C-alpha cells in the first residue's frame, strides 16, 4: 500500500489529502482553493475554482484529473470524492466511466440526497425526521427551504411567503434540538461509528451556516444505541459504503434524522489519527472489506478534538504573508483575494475534554481573525 497514488477531488481536499498522506499514499488532488498546505501534502495538484452553489463542471474536472494521471509516478488506485458532488450525481456517473470510484456511486448518492427518495426510505424504516415536502407549504411560517444536495448550511433559508417554483429546492418543517452527527464507516461486512457535536456560525440571512464540530462527544448510552441502530438501517437500505455522515437533531433525548452525506466530510479532521486510519478504512470498505476490524485494532483517535471554519466576515481582503499558527489548516496563499463571508481557514484544537476543546477552538477563531485582518 505504501507509496501508491490516489486521486482526490473535492471543493476543499486538504483534509482528505492529509489523511491519505498519513496513511502512506501519494495524493493527486483537484480542489477549488489550492491552499498552501494542500499543495504541500499533494504529490501533484490542480486548483479548479468552482462556485459552491453550482459545483464542478465535467469537462475541466475530468481534464484536470486525467492530467494528474498522465503525470503520476504510478497508476492511481482510484478516485476518492469529498464534498462538492452531492448535487450532481450525473457528474459522478461520468467520473465513474473514466476512473475507479472509491466510495459511493452515482445511484447511491442520488438516493441519499434526493428528498423524495431519501425520506421515503426513512418512512419505510420508521426513522423519525422532520416533515419534508417537494412543493411549497401553503403557510410558510415554521418552514425552511433547502437546496437538494446542498452542503455547509449556506443553502438553508427561512421559507419565503411565495417561493418561486424550483425543482432544485425542497421544504422542511423547522425542528428543535441540538445537532449531533455520526461519522460512520460502513461496508457490507461491518460498520463503526463516532459521534460529534456540531454548531453553526450564523449570518442574518444564512442562520444555519456551518461553524464547527467537536468529538468524541459524550452521548447517553441509550441515545447512542438508537442513533447507531437507525444509521445502520439507513446504511443497509441505501447500500452505503466507506466514510459517511448522519446528521441528527436531538430534542429532549429524541433523535430526528436530517440528512446523510455519502462521502467523507468535515469531521475527518476531528476523528482521524496519526496513521491516517480513517482513509485506510475508507478504502477497505469500498473494496468490500471489514473496516470495523481495522478500526478496532489500528485506530487511535484523539480523546477530544475540534475543528471550525473561519470566514471572512469582516469583509473582503487580500491574504497577507504571515506565520500561520500550527493549529491552523487550509491556509490560503499570500495575495489570495478572499470575498466577504467566504471560508478563510480552518482552526483546530485538541485536549482531554470536549467542552474545553470546543471553547479553545472558538477562541482561536478570534485570534486568527485578528491576526489576518490586523496584519
BALUM-26873 format. One record per residue (C-alpha): x, y, z. Coordinates in steps of 0.5 Angstrom, whole numbers, plus 500, padded with zeros to 3 digits. Each point is the difference from the previous one (the first is absolute). Example, Ala and Ser with C-alpha at 12.3 -4.5 7.8 and 13.67 -1.06 7.14 Angstrom:
<nodes>
525491516502507498
</nodes>
This chain:
<nodes>
500500500505505502502504494494499496497506497493502501495505496496505505495505497496505505498507501506500505504494500505502505497495506500494495507501498503501507496493502503497493507502501500498508497493497506499495497502494502506495494504499499503493495506501495504497496505504498508500505503504507498499502501507507500503499494504496496495506501495505498505496494501499498493504496495497505495494504500496505496496506502493500496496506503492498500494503503498496506492501498502497493505495501506498496499500492501493497505502494505504504500495506501494496506503496503502507499493503503497493506505500502497507499493498505501494505503504499495506506496502496494501493499497495502506496495504493504498497507502497502507495505499499505506495506501497503493497494497493499503496505496503497493499492500501500493507503500501495505498495495504503494506499505499493501501499493507502500502499507499494505496504506502498507493501503493501499498500492495505497494496501501499508502508500493501497496496504503503506500507498493501496495501506494496496505494500503501507494502504496494497506495503499504507493499500501492498505499505496504505505505501498507503501506496497507499494501496503500493497502493502502493494505499500507504495500506494504500503503506507502500501501508504495503503497494507500497501500492507496499503498493501493498507497501502507504505500505503504505494503502500506495494497496495500506496506501493502503495498495497507497493501499499499493506496498502499492499493497507497500501493499507500504496502506496497506497502506501497507496502507504503505502495506503502506506497504508500499504497494503493501504497495502493499506498496499493497505495497495495496501494496496494498504497506500504505499508503503504505498507503503506503495506503502507500496507502499505494499507501498506495503507498494503498499506496494504500498497493503494501498497507503493499507502497505494503504502505504494503500493504503497506501493501500495503493503503498496506493497499495497504500492499493499498500506495507498497497493499494503497504504495504494498494496499497505496506501496502493499493499497500506495507498498498493498494503497504505495506495500504505502508498501506504502500506504493503501497505505493500503497507503495500505496505504499497508495503503499498508503494498496498494504500493498502493504499494501506496505497494505495498506503497503494496507502500506502505498506503503506505500495506506496496504506504497498506501493500506498496506497504508501498500494496494502495496494502493503498503501493502492500494498503496504494504496495499494504492501500500502493504493498494496504505499506499501507501507502498499508505494501505505497498506505499495506508499499503505497496507501503504506495507499501506505497500506497507498501504494496506497500503493497506498500505494502507500496504495502507497494503504504507501500501492504498494507501501507497497503495504507502503506497501500497507503495504494495501499497507501493500492499502498502493499497494497502493505505499499505494506502496502507502497505495494496499493504500495498504493502499496502506497495504504494497504495503507502502503495504499494505501500507502494505500499507502493504499498507497496505493503501495501494497506503507504502503498493494503496501506504507501499498499492496506500505504504505498495495502494500507503508500501501498493495505497503506504507497497498500493496507500504504504507498497
</nodes>
